[in-house]
């Protein structure tokens, strides 16, 4: 199928954008022999095939896949926002997150080969995933809360490593249980007795406890300093009287 012969007439830029969003899927997006190669640039394709010179991409990054395929997918889903809940929309808009050779690879996928987001993600990771950047549950279990590190900072590090566990997909409940193990005392003792539905909920609850604990510690330290000062002054007066 040659898109130059089958592309519907578009009277405005908005119509072209709508057409691209509707039909730009592996099953429908194919190119003539002049542009069907892995090195095709997305902007060149849009200009040559659709007469479009996009000012900016709706979803895009500075690199085809920033550090690895896992990070790219995570960023893509985050930018989709609420519509990422739709499996169909995940597949439909994925091409817009790709540039350069990655977009060329996408357009070379056989027609009707991608029907679900799971298939799309598996194909993308198979093509671009680097095992050197992948970690396992054993690596995640070695993440501990550092001294003077807040719960929020600890969970942020924990999530970053969890996102690289591509082969071992943890449920949210399993991730919470593993994160609790890595907490430092005394917060760990309290967290072990509670039930948190998600990491976000755990951070919210423990951060409040953390703040209250710090306030208590500050008050305790001030009270100790005040008592010590009064005792020192009392000893000084006693020496003066005896002298």
Secondary structure, 3 states (H helix, E strand, C coil): CCHHHHCCCCCCHHHHHHHHHHHCCCCCCCCCCCCCCCCCCHHHHHHHHHCCCCCCCCCCCCCCCCCCHHHHHHHHHHHHHHHHHCHHHHHHHHHHHCCHHHHHHHHCCCCCCCCCHHHHHHHHHHHHCCHHHCCCHHHHCCCCCCCCCCHHHHHHHHHHHHCCCCCCCCCHHHHHHHHHHCCCCCHHHHHCCCCCCCHHHHHHHHHHHHHHHHHHHHHHHHHHHHHHHHHHHHHHHHHHHHC
